[in-house]
Amino acid sequence: MHISTHRRQGKFAAAAVAATAGAALFATAIPANADTGSTRAGDAGNAAAVVEKATGTGDIAPSAAAPGTPAKAVTATEGGDVTITAPDKANGTLNGATDNGSFGLTLPDAKGVAGVKAGAGTVVYRDAAAATDIAVQPTTDGGARTLVTLKDAKAPESHRFRLDLPQGTDITPDGRGGFALHRESADGVHVPVGAIDAPWAKDANGDAVPTSYKLDGKDLVQTIETNDKTAFPVVADPKLTWGIVTGTAYFNKSETRKIADNGALSGVVSGFLPPGLNIYWGAHAAVITTTALKAKNAKKCIKVKFAAGIFVPGQYSGGYCK
């Protein structure tokens, strides 16, 4: 799973089945006190190689596992530093934090097995569930992949990840198979704070394998659909990203009116974006103001999609438009 978060101011055949569920950004960090025994290290290396063949290694973030301390991976993003901390064992809670809050993810069905750092920085929890390995990778964009390896027909094809998001965080489908995370700012603007990318899965031949998410209360459930034609191992990767300033901000009716009446450069957006991005907001102020005026007249609200210094305003109704 790829989750992106944004700061304010993702059967048994010839071999084992490896299904990587990158369900949470939290799975990024390297467990402390990783077991470095030669047998476990060798097994972990093999498991990591399967995962890294599917994911590549170019975007794995540097991480450390100092003895006796929590594992951490710290990544600098446009929105500030993102710190991901993983437990020593697979059944612990993975945590991520920026200066605007923290989140967590728990694997309810995992056993208390220790993690081993292997390959280019992949952490492997061997046999963390029935016929299943778990692997995690921190990524250089402030995110993480959580990889679940289904080793034979006894491994479940559905995997559940319990999300512990900051208070006031809304999670909504993004229309592409993933989810958007928003929090309401002091100004009443629903600002993107994270995103879970649509999951992907592929088999040993590199062919796509159907996979999807659903929300069950606070749990994110990923299903990987294998069949008798699937070439194993299969790697499935949801990805979570945290701390990147990109996405779509949703303004309510009151804020839409303020922008329409006073302009996009009014105090309504003070603190909405980090200082660097406020410059780009100013460059798009005229079109944002015009769109807000149209939305106000149509009794709708304005939304602004932003990434890489580009701001694209639009109108919407329902949802946060109250």
C-alpha positions in Angstrom: 0.0 0.0 0.0 1.2 3.4 -0.6 0.0 5.9 1.8 0.9 9.4 1.2 0.6 11.9 4.0 0.8 15.6 3.7 1.9 18.1 6.3 0.1 21.2 7.0 2.1 25.0 7.5 0.2 2.9 -1.3 -1.7 -21.6 -3.6 0.8 -23.6 -4.2 2.3 -23.9 -7.6 5.9 -24.4 -8.6 7.2 -22.4 -5.7 6.2 -20.3 -2.7 3.6 -17.6 -3.0 4.8 -14.2 -2.0 2.1 -11.6 -1.7 3.3 -8.3 -0.5 0.8 -6.2 1.1 2.3 -2.8 1.5 -0.6 -1.8 3.5 1.0 0.7 5.7 3.5 3.3 5.7 4.2 2.2 9.2 5.9 -0.9 8.1 8.9 1.1 7.0 11.3 1.1 9.8 13.8 -1.5 10.7 13.2 -3.5 13.8 15.5 -3.1 16.7 17.7 -6.0 17.9 17.4 -7.7 14.5 18.4 -11.3 14.7 21.7 -11.7 12.8 22.1 -15.4 13.1 23.4 -17.0 9.9 20.4 -19.3 9.4 17.8 -16.6 9.9 19.9 -14.1 8.0 20.1 -16.5 5.1 16.4 -17.1 5.1 15.7 -13.4 5.3 18.1 -12.7 2.5 16.2 -15.1 0.2 12.8 -13.6 1.2 14.2 -10.1 0.7 15.4 -11.0 -2.7 12.0 -12.1 -3.8 10.5 -8.8 -2.6 13.2 -6.6 -4.0 12.9 -8.3 -7.4 9.3 -7.1 -7.5 9.8 -3.6 -5.9 13.3 -2.7 -7.0 15.6 -1.0 -4.6 16.1 2.5 -5.9 13.6 4.1 -3.5 14.4 2.3 -0.3 15.3 4.8 2.4 18.4 4.5 4.5 17.5 3.1 8.0 19.2 2.0 11.1 18.5 -0.6 13.9 20.7 0.4 16.8 20.9 -2.3 19.4 18.5 -1.7 22.3 16.7 1.1 20.6 13.5 1.3 18.5 14.1 1.0 14.8 13.8 4.3 12.9 13.9 5.6 9.4 13.9 9.4 9.0 13.1 10.9 5.6 13.1 14.6 4.7 10.2 15.6 2.5 8.7 18.8 1.2 6.5 18.9 4.2 9.2 18.2 6.7 10.8 15.1 8.3 8.9 11.9 8.6 10.0 9.4 11.2 8.9 5.8 11.0 9.4 3.5 13.9 8.8 -0.3 13.8 8.6 -2.7 16.7 11.1 -5.5 17.2 8.4 -8.1 16.5 5.8 -8.5 13.8 2.9 -8.3 16.2 3.9 -4.9 17.6 2.6 -1.5 16.3 4.3 0.4 13.5 4.4 4.1 14.1 5.1 7.2 12.0 5.3 10.8 13.0 5.7 14.4 11.8 5.5 17.5 13.9 1.8 17.5 13.1 0.9 14.2 14.6 1.5 10.5 14.6 -0.2 7.4 13.3 0.1 3.6 13.8 -0.6 0.3 12.2 -0.9 -3.1 13.7 -1.0 -6.5 12.1 -3.6 -8.3 14.2 -2.9 -11.8 12.9 0.9 -11.6 13.1 3.0 -13.7 15.5 5.7 -12.3 17.8 8.6 -13.1 15.5 11.7 -10.8 15.3 12.6 -8.9 12.2 15.8 -9.3 10.2 17.2 -6.5 8.0 18.3 -8.0 4.7 19.0 -7.1 1.1 19.1 -3.4 0.3 17.3 -2.5 3.5 14.2 -4.7 3.5 13.1 -6.0 6.9 11.8 -9.5 6.9 9.6 -11.1 9.6 9.7 -14.8 8.8 6.6 -16.9 9.4 4.8 -14.0 10.9 1.4 -15.6 10.1 0.2 -18.9 8.7 2.5 -19.8 5.8 3.3 -16.1 5.5 6.3 -13.9 5.8 6.0 -10.1 6.2 8.6 -7.7 4.7 8.7 -3.9 5.1 10.6 -1.2 3.2 11.0 2.5 4.1 10.9 4.7 1.0 12.6 7.9 0.1 9.3 9.8 -0.4 8.4 9.5 3.3 6.4 6.4 2.8 6.7 2.7 3.3 5.7 -0.6 1.7 4.5 -3.6 3.8 5.1 -6.8 1.9 3.3 -10.0 2.8 4.7 -13.2 1.3 2.2 -16.1 1.0 4.4 -19.2 0.9 1.9 -21.9 0.0 -1.8 -22.8 -0.4 -2.3 -22.6 3.3 -1.6 -18.9 3.4 -4.6 -16.6 3.6 -5.3 -14.5 0.5 -6.8 -11.7 2.6 -4.7 -9.6 5.0 -5.9 -7.2 7.6 -4.1 -4.0 8.8 -5.5 -2.0 11.7 -5.1 1.7 11.2 -4.5 4.1 14.1 -4.8 7.5 12.5 -4.6 10.9 14.2 -7.8 12.1 15.8 -10.1 13.9 13.3 -8.6 12.1 10.3 -11.1 11.1 7.6 -10.3 8.3 5.2 -12.2 8.3 1.9 -11.9 6.4 -1.4 -9.8 8.2 -4.0 -11.6 6.7 -7.0 -8.5 4.9 -8.1 -8.6 1.9 -5.7 -6.8 3.7 -2.9 -7.7 6.1 -0.1 -7.2 9.7 0.7 -6.6 10.9 4.3 -7.8 14.4 5.3 -7.9 16.4 8.5 -9.8 19.6 9.1 -7.6 22.6 9.7 -8.3 25.5 12.1 -9.7 27.4 9.1 -12.1 24.6 8.2 -10.1 23.4 5.2 -9.9 19.7 4.8 -6.2 19.3 4.1 -4.6 16.1 2.7 -2.5 14.4 5.4 -1.9 11.1 3.8 -2.8 8.7 1.0 -2.9 4.9 0.5 -2.1 4.1 -3.0 -4.1 1.6 -5.0 -2.5 -1.9 -4.3 -0.7 -3.8 -7.0 0.4 -7.4 -7.2 2.4 -9.4 -9.7 3.6 -13.0 -10.1 7.0 -14.5 -10.7 6.6 -13.7 -14.5 5.9 -10.1 -13.8 2.2 -10.5 -14.8 -0.4 -8.6 -12.9 -2.5 -10.4 -10.2 -5.8 -9.0 -9.2 -5.8 -7.3 -5.8 -8.0 -4.8 -4.0 -8.7 -3.0 -0.7 -11.7 -2.6 1.4 -12.3 -0.8 4.7 -13.8 -2.7 7.6 -14.2 -0.3 10.4 -10.7 0.8 11.3 -9.1 -2.1 9.4 -7.8 -2.0 5.9 -8.2 -5.4 4.3 -6.2 -6.4 1.2 -7.3 -9.4 -1.0 -5.0 -11.0 -3.6 -6.7 -13.2 -6.1 -4.5 -16.1 -7.2 -5.6 -19.1 -9.3 -4.1 -22.3 -10.8 -2.5 -20.3 -13.6 -0.6 -17.9 -11.2 3.2 -18.2 -11.3 4.5 -18.0 -7.8 5.8 -16.2 -5.8 3.3 -13.4 -6.1 4.3 -10.0 -4.7 1.5 -7.5 -3.8 2.4 -4.1 -2.5 0.1 -1.5 -1.0 2.1 1.6 -0.1 1.6 4.3 2.5 3.3 7.7 2.2 3.4 10.3 5.0 4.6 13.9 5.0 4.5 14.8 1.3 2.7 18.0 0.5 0.5 16.9 -2.4 -3.1 16.0 -3.0 -6.4 17.8 -2.9 -7.6 20.3 -0.3 -11.3 20.7 0.2 -12.7 24.0 1.3 -16.1 24.3 3.0 -18.8 26.8 2.0 -17.7 29.4 4.5 -14.1 29.3 3.3 -15.2 29.2 -0.4 -17.1 32.5 0.2 -14.1 34.1 1.9 -11.8 33.3 -1.0 -14.5 34.4 -3.5 -15.1 37.7 -1.7 -11.6 38.5 -0.5 -9.3 36.7 -2.9 -7.0 33.7 -2.6 -4.3 35.8 -1.0 -6.5 36.7 1.9 -5.8 35.5 5.4 -8.1 32.6 4.9 -5.2 30.4 3.7 -2.6 31.5 6.2 -1.0 28.5 7.6 -2.7 26.2 5.1 0.6 25.4 3.4 4.2 25.4 4.4 6.0 28.7 3.4 7.6 27.3 0.3 4.3 26.3 -1.2 2.6 29.5 -0.3 4.6 31.1 -3.1 3.1 28.8 -5.7 -0.4 29.4 -4.2 0.1 33.1 -4.8 1.1 32.4 -8.4 -2.2 30.7 -9.0 -4.3 33.2 -6.9 -6.3 34.7 -9.8 -7.6 31.4 -11.1 -8.3 30.1 -7.6 -10.3 33.2 -6.8 -12.3 33.0 -10.0 -13.1 29.3 -9.4 -14.2 30.1 -5.9 -16.5 32.8 -7.2 -18.1 30.4 -9.6 -18.4 27.8 -6.9 -20.1 30.3 -4.6 -22.6 31.3 -7.2 -23.4 27.7 -8.0 -23.9 27.0 -4.2 -20.9 24.6 -4.4 -17.4 24.6 -2.8 -13.9 24.9 -4.1 -11.3 22.2 -4.1 -7.7 22.7 -5.0 -5.4 19.9 -6.3 -1.8 20.6 -5.7 1.6 18.9 -6.4 5.0 20.0 -7.6 4.1 23.7 -7.4 1.0 23.3 -9.6 -2.4 24.2 -8.2 -5.6 23.2 -10.1 -8.8 24.5 -8.6 -12.2 22.9 -9.2 -15.7 22.7 -7.8 -17.5 20.0 -5.7 -20.6 19.4 -3.7 -21.5 17.0 -0.9 -18.9 15.6 1.4 -17.0 18.4 3.1 -19.1 21.1 1.3 -21.2 22.2 4.3 
